[in-house]
Amino acid sequence: MQPERLSCPPAGLDRRYFFRDGLRFECQRCGACCTGAPGLVWADRAETAAIRRWMEAIGAAAEGVFTPLGDGFRIREAPDGRCGFFEAGCRIYPLRPTQCRIYPFWTANLRSACRWREAARQCPGIGRGRRYDLEEILACLAVDRPPNLYTL
């Protein structure tokens, strides 16, 4: 069952960063961001090559999980919406793509304090752990989506 969605005001009306004093986050490895609603997880060629080597080293197959997309690859999802690398936990956690590493500091979650609270309702790691400062959060926003995906 999906949690009730908060009614957030339109983003962009207040240009001050609600997160200027930082935000706390520590991954709980719960899989909430790896399962559920469909989405696009993209990995560049270097990340994909490292993941393939990792999977081969542990005796697991990565074939059929990657689909070419732009200058990299999309990670396919299982029919139930979970990431192709999520099975009772992330099988590639140490080598997860940048998109996964920067979660929850995605543009969609940082558009407003309301959106951040909405993300926190699904992610138990938000509000825990170390405080990420403004510069770290802005660095995540700078790499939120590879530039080539905007032109596809």
N, C-alpha and C positions, 0 to 999 in steps of 0.2 A: 504494500500500500504506500503510495506516494504521500509525503507530508504535505500539509496544506501550504500552498504558496502564499507568501506575504504579498501584500499590495504595496509595491514600491513606487514612489513618485518617479516621473521621468528623469533619466540620468542627464548629467551635464548642466543642470541649472546652477549648481554651486561649484565653481572651479577649485575651491580649496580642497586639499586632500584630507579626507576624514581620517586617514591613516598616517598623518604627518608625525605622530608620536610613536609610530610603529604598531605592529600587530604580532600577536603570539601564534605560533603554530608548531606542532610536532606530529609528524605522521604516526598514526596508530596502527598502520598496516591492516586496516579493517576491510579495505576493498570497496568502500562506498563510492570512491571516484572511479573505480575500475569496472563497476557493474551498473545495471539499471538502464536508464535511457540511452538510446544510441547516440554516438558522437564520432568525431573524427580524431584519431590519435595518429600523429605524423612523426616519422623519424627520418633524419637525414641519412645519407649514404654511410657515413662513418659510424653513426649509432647503429644502423642496421647491420653493418659488417661485424661490429663488436658483439651484438646480440646473437648473430648466427654462430660466431666462434664460441661464445659462452654456452649456447644450447648444445653445440656439437661436443664440447668438453664434458658436459654433464650427461651426455648420452641421450639427449632429447632432440626432437626435430623442430625446426623453425620453418620448414617448407609449408607453403600454403597459408602462412600467417601474414605475409607481406604482399601488398599490391602496389605496383608502381604508381606514384602520384607526384607530378612535378619533378623536382630535383631530388626526391627521396621516395619514401614508401609510406603507405597507410597500413596500420596494423588492423587486420580484420577482426571483426567481432564474432562471437559465437551467436547462435540463433536467439539466445536469451538476453543479448545485449552486453554481456561481459566481454572484456578485452580477451583476445586470443591467447594471451600469456597469463591470464588469471585463472588459477585452479587451486582453490583452498589457500590462496595467497599469490602474490606476484612472483612468478618464476624467474623474472629478470630484474628484480628489485635493484641490485647493485649497478645495473646497466640500463635502467629505464631511460627512455628518451627525455630530452629537455622538457618537452611539454608536460610529462608526468612529474619531473623533478621540481618544476616551479609551481605545481598545484599546491595550495589554492589561490596563489597570487596571479590569477588570470584576469584579463581585462573585464570579462563579464562579471566576475565576483567583486571587482574593485570599483565598479561604476558609482557605487553609493554605499553608505553604511547599511542601508536596508538590504541591499544585495549581499553584502558580507554576512549579515545576520541570517539571511536565507541560506547561504552556503553553510553556515555553522550548524544549521538544523540537520544537515545531512552528513557533515564531516565532524567526527568527535575530536579531531586534532586541532581544530580552530579554537583558539583561546587557551591552549596548553603550550608548554615548552618554552623555548627561548623567544625573545622578542626580536623580530626582524625590523631593522630600522628603515626609514624612508628610502634611503639610497638602495638598499637591497631589494625592496619592493619595486622601486622604479626600474631596476635592472631586470627583474623578472618580467615586468610589463614590456620592456624593450624587446624581449625574445619570445613573447607570448605566442606569436604565429610566424612561421617562416614567411618571408616576403613573397616567395614564389606562389604561395597559395592564393594570394589576392588576385592573381592574374589568370587563374584556371577557370 
